């Protein structure tokens, strides 16, 4: 009896330590994300004033192309690295990095083909911007996994310092370059990708030197990373499709207005995702998804959702106009609707984090493929007909579908054993 009490007491101590580490990590990652987005909003303030709406729309189109072609960096390997490192297999990181880098080279080739097309179409400046982005893509995305090894090891302090320095360097350089050379969207592209590319290379080389040849690679982890990368590619394409379709079917100006509308809602969504990412190493070690955990995550999502909705109709309009200026006032109503979509979708994102922390390819595929294909279909159908309103409607419907799909997977595959 005494032995059992001692064991229970020890478990409580270990749990308390783990909870403190998680809370500390949440605070650090949330603070870092706030810093990052604050830096981003400051640089955006100067960027939108240095560029016309058409130039800002073209810049956003190039960044959207970059975001889409990051699928060739096998983003699923990032989550694999985090999980494997959390379970003590640091060799997974060393094996994954060259694969991601090589994949991004294919993405670069496709971007160069796009550049050739636009050059022939009489848009040389856009072509030059795409060429610059293509050359930097393998370093910008292919060497970005250093974040995941830090989170997997729960070295949140180191992550906080490195990521904050990374973001400050990039955004400070952006402000300087647009002040010195206004009405030039190519130089901001070089800064947006060039500074991160350099720092990613530096951080990656430093990490690889610390991993010895005897470090193990978790069995099946790389295969799982490739599988989830394939499924996640649907989501990446769907998320970036709105900007690309607006640019092609409407105009660079329409793209600029939509990008302004989604900037703050995306900031809020990313803050929540990063805060929950702290729990990923812990989720990776958990065997069961219990009703208690589900209720806790739902309650957390509800509190966040109410806060986001309140923000959308109070401070959001003023903040957006301060950052983007009066020429982007049309973006306010769209931004409010997108904020409401974030409030609705928070539950799905938070619960999906647990699923992503498991080697559960089937559930991951069901969620990402179903929701992404539906969003892509809606974007292709609605944007040519309704313009920016169609893009906003597509994003809102996507988050509702995401919430319903995640709930279905949780109830059928995770909660049934605990019922």
Residue pairs with C-beta under 8 A, 6 or more apart in sequence:
18 282
21 154
22 278
22 279
22 282
24 156
25 154
25 156
25 278
26 275
26 278
26 279
28 156
28 157
28 159
28 160
28 278
29 156
29 159
29 160
29 274
29 275
29 277
29 278
30 271
30 274
30 275
31 160
32 159
32 160
32 163
32 164
32 274
33 270
33 271
33 274
33 275
34 271
35 164
35 167
35 168
36 163
36 164
36 167
37 267
37 270
37 271
39 167
39 168
39 170
39 171
39 172
40 167
40 171
40 267
41 263
41 267
41 323
42 171
42 175
43 171
43 172
43 174
43 175
43 178
44 263
44 323
44 324
45 322
45 323
45 324
46 174
46 175
46 178
46 179
47 56
47 59
47 174
47 178
47 188
48 56
48 256
48 260
48 323
48 324
48 325
48 328
49 325
50 178
50 179
50 182
50 183
51 59
51 178
51 182
51 183
51 185
51 188
52 183
53 252
53 253
53 256
53 257
53 327
53 328
54 251
54 252
54 253
54 256
55 183
55 184
55 185
55 252
56 185
56 252
56 256
56 259
57 247
57 251
57 252
57 253
57 254
57 255
57 256
57 259
58 125
58 126
58 129
58 185
58 247
58 252
58 255
59 129
59 185
59 188
59 189
60 243
60 247
60 255
60 256
60 259
61 126
61 243
61 244
61 247
61 252
61 255
62 126
62 129
62 130
62 133
62 185
62 189
63 189
63 192
64 240
64 243
64 244
64 247
64 255
65 111
65 114
65 130
65 133
65 240
65 244
66 111
66 133
66 137
66 140
66 141
66 193
67 236
67 239
67 240
68 236
68 237
68 240
68 241
68 244
69 104
69 107
69 108
69 110
69 111
69 137
70 104
70 107
70 137
70 141
70 236
71 107
71 229
71 232
71 233
71 236
71 237
72 103
72 104
72 105
72 106
72 107
72 110
73 100
73 101
73 103
73 104
73 107
73 141
73 142
73 144
74 96
74 99
74 100
74 103
74 225
74 226
74 229
75 229
75 232
75 233
75 236
76 224
76 225
76 226
76 227
76 228
76 229
76 230
76 231
76 232
77 96
77 99
77 100
77 145
77 222
77 225
77 226
77 229
78 144
78 145
78 147
78 148
79 148
79 225
79 228
79 280
79 356
79 357
80 92
80 96
80 221
80 222
80 224
80 225
80 228
81 92
81 93
81 96
81 145
81 148
81 149
81 152
81 225
82 148
82 149
82 151
82 152
82 280
82 281
82 284
83 152
83 218
83 221
83 280
83 281
83 284
83 357
83 359
84 90
84 92
84 93
84 152
84 217
84 218
84 221
85 92
85 93
85 148
85 149
85 152
85 153
86 152
86 153
86 154
86 280
86 281
86 284
86 285
87 218
87 284
87 285
88 216
89 215
89 216
89 217
89 218
89 221
90 149
90 211
90 215
90 216
91 211
91 215
91 216
91 217
91 218
92 217
92 218
92 221
92 222
93 145
93 148
93 149
93 207
93 211
94 208
94 211
94 215
94 217
95 217
95 222
96 145
96 222
96 225
97 142
97 143
97 145
97 204
97 208
99 222
100 141
100 142
100 143
100 144
100 145
101 138
101 142
101 143
102 142
103 142
104 137
104 138
104 140
104 141
104 142
105 138
105 142
107 134
107 137
107 138
107 141
108 134
108 135
108 137
108 138
109 134
111 130
111 131
111 133
111 134
111 137
112 130
112 131
112 134
114 130
115 126
115 127
115 128
115 130
115 131
115 134
116 127
118 124
118 126
118 127
118 130
119 127
125 185
125 186
128 186
129 185
129 186
129 189
132 186
132 189
132 190
132 193
133 189
133 193
136 190
136 193
136 194
136 197
137 193
139 197
139 198
139 200
139 201
140 193
140 196
140 197
140 200
143 197
143 200
143 201
143 203
143 204
144 196
144 200
145 204
146 162
146 200
146 203
146 204
146 207
147 159
147 163
149 207
150 156
150 158
150 159
150 162
151 159
151 277
151 278
151 280
151 281
152 281
154 281
156 278
162 203
165 199
166 195
166 196
166 199
169 195
169 199
170 191
170 192
170 195
170 196
173 191
173 195
174 188
174 191
174 192
177 187
177 188
177 191
178 187
178 188
181 187
220 359
221 359
224 359
224 361
227 361
227 365
228 356
228 361
228 364
231 361
231 364
231 365
231 368
231 369
232 364
232 368
234 368
234 369
234 372
234 373
234 376
235 368
235 371
235 372
237 372
237 376
238 371
238 372
238 373
238 375
238 376
238 379
238 398
239 375
241 375
241 376
241 379
241 380
242 258
242 379
242 383
242 391
242 394
242 395
243 255
243 258
243 259
245 379
245 380
245 383
245 384
245 391
246 254
246 255
246 258
246 383
246 387
246 388
246 391
247 254
247 255
249 383
249 384
250 383
250 387
250 388
254 387
254 388
256 328
257 328
257 330
257 331
257 334
257 388
258 331
258 334
258 388
258 391
258 392
260 320
260 324
260 328
260 331
260 335
261 320
261 331
261 332
261 334
261 335
261 338
261 388
261 392
262 334
262 335
262 338
262 395
263 320
263 323
263 335
264 316
264 319
264 320
264 335
264 339
265 335
265 338
265 339
265 341
265 342
268 308
268 311
268 339
268 342
269 342
269 345
269 346
269 349
272 304
272 342
272 346
272 349
272 350
273 349
273 353
276 349
276 350
276 353
277 353
279 353
280 353
280 356
280 357
281 357
283 353
283 354
283 357
283 358
284 357
284 358
286 354
286 357
288 417
288 418
289 354
289 410
289 414
289 415
289 418
290 418
291 415
291 418
291 419
293 354
294 351
294 410
294 415
297 347
297 350
297 351
297 354
298 347
298 351
300 350
301 346
301 347
301 349
301 350
301 351
302 347
304 343
304 346
305 343
305 344
305 346
305 347
306 343
308 339
308 340
308 342
308 343
308 346
309 339
309 340
309 343
311 339
312 335
312 336
312 339
312 340
312 343
313 336
316 332
316 335
316 336
316 339
317 332
317 335
317 336
320 328
320 331
320 332
320 335
321 328
321 329
321 332
324 331
334 388
334 389
334 392
337 392
337 396
338 392
338 395
338 396
340 396
341 395
341 396
341 398
341 399
341 400
342 399
344 396
344 399
344 400
344 403
345 399
345 400
345 402
345 403
347 403
347 406
347 407
348 399
348 402
348 403
348 405
348 406
348 407
349 402
351 406
351 407
351 410
352 367
352 402
352 406
354 414
355 363
355 364
355 367
355 406
355 409
355 410
355 414
356 364
360 413
363 409
363 413
366 405
366 409
367 402
367 405
367 406
367 409
370 401
370 405
371 398
371 401
371 402
371 405
374 397
374 398
374 401
375 394
375 395
375 397
375 398
375 401
378 393
378 394
378 397
378 398
379 390
379 391
379 394
381 390
382 389
382 390
382 391
382 393
382 394
383 390
383 391
383 394
384 390
386 393
